[in-house]
């Protein structure tokens, strides 16, 4: 019985000794996770990282990179750091440049802790349509000034330029998909009070749904303004007015 108690005491003593030995340095996530040279390190993410600050985590090849918070936490533990992740973050967005730089901070919201931001899950080519699977919500110290608060504001829109995976979403990244090309022959319709008319015209400019473009009547050569309603289709009259009202109401609620 004495031998068993002695063994238990030894085991408990070893456990008490091992606790402090494996405990890591407590660290907190920086309010602004920025990187300047493209190699993201623990020092870019955490305050008071000490000797572990130079440990590399990822390579940033664009304006920003999105890191998995759980993987960052594991990497920190291996380097002797203890990040509790009390905020329950799933993603960490690391952007280019120090927060003190005017160029880096221009167009960004003031940092007041981590905020929800939309980011791209993959790179998109210019003109490509944004799909629901192309967006994911993450946490960042700040977001673009024109960051959309609703993914629906971006889904179905076309990329105005090449967009890189992991970059935070800005409203100016996207626009209406071009469903009519300049020079294309389209159908313009007018519907009101039971009267329905249509004509064939040549689009004088490219446009997306909701855009107003000039259309030249192929018969009379007169030019009218019409609202693009779909591929090869445009409307005038009450239908166009209703589309404008609906579009304005939709954006007002975002």
C-alpha positions in Angstrom: 0.0 0.0 0.0 2.9 2.3 0.8 4.5 1.6 -2.6 1.2 2.5 -4.4 0.9 5.8 -2.5 4.5 6.6 -3.2 4.1 5.9 -6.9 1.0 8.1 -7.0 2.9 10.9 -5.3 5.7 10.6 -7.9 3.2 10.7 -10.8 1.4 13.8 -9.3 4.7 15.5 -8.7 5.8 14.9 -12.3 2.5 16.3 -13.5 2.9 19.4 -11.4 6.4 19.8 -12.7 5.5 19.3 -16.4 2.7 22.0 -16.4 4.9 25.1 -16.2 7.5 23.6 -18.5 5.1 23.2 -21.5 3.2 26.4 -20.9 3.8 28.9 -23.8 4.3 32.6 -23.7 0.8 34.2 -23.6 0.2 36.4 -26.6 -2.6 38.5 -28.1 -3.6 39.1 -31.7 -2.6 42.5 -33.1 -5.4 44.9 -33.8 -4.0 45.4 -37.3 -2.4 42.3 -38.8 -0.2 43.7 -41.5 2.9 42.5 -43.4 5.4 44.4 -45.5 7.8 41.9 -47.2 5.4 39.1 -48.3 6.6 36.6 -45.7 4.0 36.5 -43.0 5.4 35.6 -39.6 4.2 35.2 -36.0 5.5 38.6 -35.3 3.1 40.1 -37.9 0.2 38.6 -36.0 1.0 38.7 -32.3 2.0 41.2 -29.8 5.1 40.4 -27.7 6.0 37.3 -29.8 9.6 37.4 -28.6 12.1 35.1 -30.3 9.2 33.4 -32.2 8.4 36.6 -34.0 10.5 35.6 -37.0 8.8 32.2 -37.4 7.3 32.2 -41.0 3.7 31.1 -41.4 2.7 31.9 -45.0 3.6 33.8 -48.2 1.5 36.8 -49.2 1.6 37.3 -53.0 -1.2 39.8 -53.2 -2.7 42.7 -51.3 -3.8 40.2 -48.6 -3.8 36.6 -47.5 -6.3 34.7 -45.4 -5.0 32.3 -42.7 -6.8 29.6 -40.9 -7.0 30.6 -37.3 -6.8 27.0 -36.0 -3.6 26.4 -38.0 -2.1 29.7 -36.8 -2.9 28.7 -33.2 -1.1 25.3 -33.7 1.9 27.0 -35.3 2.1 29.4 -32.4 2.0 26.6 -29.9 4.9 24.8 -31.7 6.9 28.0 -31.5 6.2 28.3 -27.7 3.4 30.8 -27.8 0.0 30.5 -26.2 -2.8 32.3 -28.1 -6.2 31.6 -26.5 -8.2 32.9 -29.4 -10.9 34.2 -27.0 -12.7 35.9 -29.9 -13.3 32.6 -31.6 -11.8 33.7 -34.9 -11.9 31.2 -37.8 -9.9 33.3 -40.3 -7.2 36.0 -40.0 -6.8 38.4 -42.9 -3.2 39.8 -43.2 -3.0 42.8 -45.5 -0.1 44.6 -47.1 1.8 47.3 -45.4 2.2 48.7 -41.9 -0.9 50.2 -40.4 1.0 53.5 -39.8 1.5 54.0 -43.5 -1.0 56.5 -45.1 -1.1 54.4 -48.3 -1.9 51.3 -46.4 -4.5 52.9 -44.2 -6.3 54.9 -46.9 -9.7 53.5 -47.7 -9.8 51.4 -44.5 -12.2 51.7 -41.6 -10.8 52.7 -38.2 -9.7 49.6 -36.3 -11.8 48.8 -33.3 -11.1 45.2 -32.8 -11.8 42.5 -35.3 -14.6 43.0 -37.7 -16.4 40.7 -40.2 -15.2 41.0 -43.8 -16.0 39.2 -47.0 -13.0 37.6 -48.7 -12.6 35.8 -52.0 -12.1 32.0 -51.8 -10.5 31.9 -55.2 -8.9 34.1 -57.8 -11.3 35.6 -60.4 -10.4 36.8 -63.8 -11.7 40.2 -65.1 -15.3 39.8 -66.3 -15.9 36.5 -64.3 -19.2 36.3 -62.5 -19.0 36.0 -58.7 -20.7 32.9 -57.3 -21.9 32.2 -53.7 -19.0 29.7 -53.3 -16.5 32.4 -54.2 -17.1 34.3 -51.0 -16.5 33.6 -47.3 -16.8 35.7 -44.1 -13.7 36.1 -42.1 -12.3 38.3 -39.3 -9.9 41.2 -39.8 -8.8 44.2 -37.9 -10.4 46.5 -40.5 -12.1 46.3 -43.8 -12.3 48.5 -47.0 -14.3 51.6 -46.6 -16.8 50.3 -49.3 -16.8 46.7 -48.0 -20.3 45.3 -48.6 -22.3 44.2 -45.6 -24.3 41.6 -47.5 -22.9 39.0 -49.8 -25.9 39.4 -52.1 -24.5 42.8 -53.1 -21.6 41.0 -54.8 -23.1 37.6 -55.9 -24.0 37.7 -59.6 -21.8 40.7 -60.3 -18.8 40.7 -62.7 -15.2 41.3 -61.6 -14.0 44.6 -63.0 -10.4 43.4 -62.8 -8.5 40.4 -61.8 -9.2 39.5 -58.1 -6.9 37.5 -55.9 -8.0 34.7 -53.5 -7.9 35.9 -49.9 -8.4 39.6 -50.7 -11.1 41.5 -48.8 -14.1 42.4 -51.0 -14.7 46.0 -52.0 -17.8 47.3 -53.8 -15.6 48.8 -56.5 -14.2 45.3 -57.3 -17.4 44.3 -59.2 -20.1 45.7 -61.4 -23.0 44.6 -63.4 -22.2 41.8 -65.8 -22.1 43.0 -69.5 -25.1 41.2 -71.1 -25.2 43.5 -74.1 -22.2 44.4 -76.3 -21.8 47.6 -78.2 -23.0 47.1 -81.8 -25.2 44.2 -80.9 -28.7 44.0 -82.3 -31.2 43.9 -79.5 -34.9 44.0 -78.8 -36.4 47.0 -77.1 -39.9 46.6 -75.6 -42.6 48.9 -74.3 -45.5 47.6 -72.2 -48.2 49.8 -70.7 -52.0 49.7 -70.2 -52.3 46.5 -72.3 -50.2 47.9 -75.1 -47.1 46.0 -76.1 -44.6 47.2 -78.7 -41.2 46.1 -79.7 -38.5 47.1 -82.1 -35.1 46.0 -83.2 -32.2 48.4 -82.5 -28.4 48.5 -82.4 -26.8 49.0 -79.0 -24.6 52.0 -79.0 -22.7 50.9 -75.9 -22.2 47.8 -73.8 -24.3 47.4 -70.6 -25.3 45.2 -67.7 -28.7 44.6 -66.3 -30.0 47.9 -64.9 -27.7 50.1 -67.1 -29.2 52.8 -69.3 -27.8 52.7 -72.9 -28.5 54.4 -76.2 -30.1 52.2 -78.8 -30.5 53.2 -82.5 -33.7 52.1 -84.2 -32.5 50.1 -87.2 -35.5 51.2 -89.2 -35.8 54.9 -88.4 -32.2 55.5 -87.3 -33.5 57.4 -84.3 -31.8 56.9 -81.0 -33.6 56.2 -77.8 -32.5 55.5 -74.2 -33.4 52.1 -72.9 -32.8 50.1 -69.7 -31.0 46.8 -70.1 -33.2 44.0 -68.7 -31.3 40.9 -69.9 -29.2 39.4 -72.6 -30.2 41.1 -75.8 -33.1 42.8 -74.2 -33.9 46.3 -73.0 -37.1 48.2 -71.9 -38.5 51.7 -72.1 -41.5 53.3 -70.5 -43.1 52.2 -67.2 -41.2 48.9 -67.1 -37.9 50.8 -67.1 -39.1 53.2 -64.4 -40.2 50.2 -62.3 -36.8 48.6 -62.6 -35.0 51.8 -61.6 -37.2 52.1 -58.5 -36.7 48.4 -57.5 -32.9 48.7 -58.0 -32.7 51.9 -55.9 -34.8 50.3 -53.1 -32.6 47.2 -53.1 -29.4 49.1 -52.7 -30.9 51.4 -50.0 -31.5 48.4 -47.7 -27.9 47.2 -48.0 
